[in-house]
């Protein structure tokens, strides 16, 4: 855990040092950004929890697939005793989330738990954006004539994000997911599904930043209307 004031002060100090090495126009823009950060920092209260998330990828190929089905599929004991599949390290991310206004808060346990869960979700969301192997994917649905998906701030979704749309196509040999288009998250339509989004606790931390998402929504809405190709049954994945 880190005191929010100390965290903000450290980030602002580092930004000011960087400004000394920037040319004129860039320095002017940097100064504006620093002043905005200082304004936000003045409103920031409480403590923050930092969480590290690590991404690993299963070392897998067609040969291992056949081995899994032919040798281990119906023999769990043999799999547990002898299977030796490996994971490959891909990368990591580190994120902060608000925990509590004061260490003496009556809700301290809940605040710390919420902060830890939100920081973990934020770290996973950062990994999803940084690494293609982990890009957010979801099924697409139709609700009240709108295109929607049951993902939101927990997965790092933001207004204006673009998602590729895939439709299932079958042939005699295999099932293929073919890209049929792209959709964009509508303005003011991101579902706030992070931990405790609908619950306000006394002593809750404030970070001084504009909140993304609306906890009153039941899903995230996309621009456009359902059609022949894009609608119920499709899969969507965050575009590069």
N, C-alpha and C positions, 0 to 999 in steps of 0.2 A: 504494500500500500504506500501511496505517496500523498503528502499534503498538496491540495490543489493549487494553493498560492505558490508553493515552491516549484511545482511542475510548470506553471505558467511563466514564472519569473525566469526559470532556466531556459525555456524555449525562446522567450523574448530576448534574453541576453545573447543567445547564440545567433539569433537573426540580426541583431544590431552589429555584431562582429562581422557577419557576412556582408552587410551593407557597405562596409569600408572598402571592399574590393570590387564594387560594382561601378560601371560607368554611369554618367549623369542621369539619363532617362530611366534606366533600370533602378538606380538608387532612389529616384523620386517615387516610382511605383512601390519599391520596397518599403520606403518610409510610410506610405499610406497603409500598407499591409500591417506594418508593425503597430501603428497607431490603432488600427482596428483590433488587433490582438490585445493591445493594452486595455482598450475599452471592454472587450469581452472578459479579460482577466479580472477587471474590477468587479464584475458581477459573479465571478466564479467562487464557489464556496465548497467546503467539505474535503473529502479524501477520495482518491482514485485508486482503483485496483488495476494493476498491469498483468496481462496474461500473454504468455508465449504459446503459439500454436505451431506445430511441426507437421509437414505434409510428407507422406511416404506413398510410394506407388508399388503395387505388386508386380514383381518381375514375372511376366506371364507371356505365353505364346501358344500357338496351336498345338504343339507337342505336349505342353503341360495340360492343356484342356483335355486332350484325349486320355492322358494318364489319369486325370481326375475322374473322368466318367468310367473308364474301363477298370481302374484298379481300386479307387477309393469310394465311389459314389454310394455303394451299398455296404460299405465296410468302415463304419465310423471308428471302430477300435484300431484298425490298421492305419487309418489316416492319422489319428492322434499319436500313434506310436512311431510311425515311420515317415510320414510326409515331411518334406524339407523345403518348402517354398520360401522365397526370400522377398524382403521389402527393400526398395531403393529410396534413399533420401532425395526429396525434391526441393524443399525449401522451408522457410519459417516466416512468421510474422509476429509482431508484438503490438498490442493495442491497450489503451486505457479506457475505463468506464467509471462513471460516478458511483461512489459507495455511500458515504454518509456525511451529514452536515457537521456532526460533532462526535467525537469518540465516546461521549457520555449519553448519546441518544438512547431512548428507551427501545428503539427499534434497531439497535446496532446489528444484531445477528441477521435480521432480514435484509438490512441495507448492504451489509458486506456480501451476503449470498447473492443478492441481486446484482451488485457491482461485479462480482466474479463471473456470473453467468453472462452478463452483458458484454464484459470484456472478452470472454471466450468467444461469443458469437461474433464480435467485431473482428477478432483475430482471424477466425475462419472466413469471414466475409472478405477480408483483405487478401487472404490466400486465394480465394476464388477469383478475384480480379487479376491477381498477379500471375497465376499459373493456369494454362489452358486445360490441364488435367483435372482441374477442380472447379471449372466455371459453373455457376448456378444453372440448374436444369429443372424443369417442372412440367407437369401436364397443363394444357391450356383448356379452359372451360368457357361456356356461355352462360351468363346470368343476366336476366332482364334485358336481353338484346345487346349485351356488352361482352367484350373479350376480357377474361379475368384469369388470374392465377393465384394460388394460395401460398404466395411467398411475399416477403416485404422487407422491413428494416432489419430484421434478424439476419437475413441473407445479404444485406448490404445494398438492396435495391433502391434506386433513386429516380426521381422524376426525369424523364428524358432518356433513360437507359434504353438501348436497343437490344432486342432479342431476335435471334434467328428462329424461324418456325419450320418444323419438320413434320412430314406426313408419312404414315406407314404404308409401304407398298409391298405386296406379296407376289412372288413368282414361284415357279416349280421348285426352285432350288433353295431360296432363302427369303428372309424378310429384310427389307432395306428401308431406312429412314431417309427420305429425300427432302432437301430443303425446298420449300415452296414460297418463302417470302420472309419479310422482316416486319416486326411491330415495335412500337415505342411506348414506354410507360407514360400515361397521361399526366398532365400537370395536376398537382394537389390530389393525387389518387393512389398514393403509396400506403399500403396497410402497415401500421405500426404493430408488429407482432413480437416485439422484443419482450424479454422477461419483465413482468410487472407493469406493462403498458397501461393497463386499465386501473391500476391501484396506486394511490398517492400515499406515501408514508411520511409521517412527521419526521423532520430532520433529513429529508431527501436532499441529495447533492444537487447543486445547480452549476451548469458549466458555461452559462452566458452565451450559448450559441443557439441559433434557430433550429428547432427540432424538425427532423424529416419524418414524415409519416403521420397518419391519423389512426388512433386506436379505435375509433368508432366504426371504421370500415371492417368488412369481413374478408376482404381480398384486395389485391392490387389490380387496378383497371388499366387497360391499354387503349390507345387511340384506335379508331376504326370500328367497323362492325363485322360480325361473323359472316363468312362467305362460303363458297363451295370448297375452297382449298384451305382456308384458315378458319378453324373453329374447334368445336368439341372433338377430343381425341388426338389432337396434335400435341407434339412436344415442343417446348421452347428452351433455348439455351442462350445465355448472355453472349452477345456478339463481341468480337475482338475490338 
